[in-house]
């Protein structure tokens, strides 16, 4: 799977969780929780959906590696790419 395909899935899942946010206008380095105004349940929902969509295991111990949009995309690309 390419990085672009992974990013499309990431954007779709983020849009599903935070539909009011214009993903094209976010700061990719900003913390996801602040940038998307999402809580810990939303983050868990996002990670679960991404794990299922990309058919990868995302252990809870790895969550700190996914603080920002850019971090999350890098993590997913390394795991699913």
Secondary structure, DSSP 8 states (H G I E B T S, - for coil): --HHHHHHHHHHHHHHH-TTS-GGGS-TTSBHHHHHT--HHHHHHHHHHHHHHHT----GGGGGGGSBHHHHHHHHHHHH-
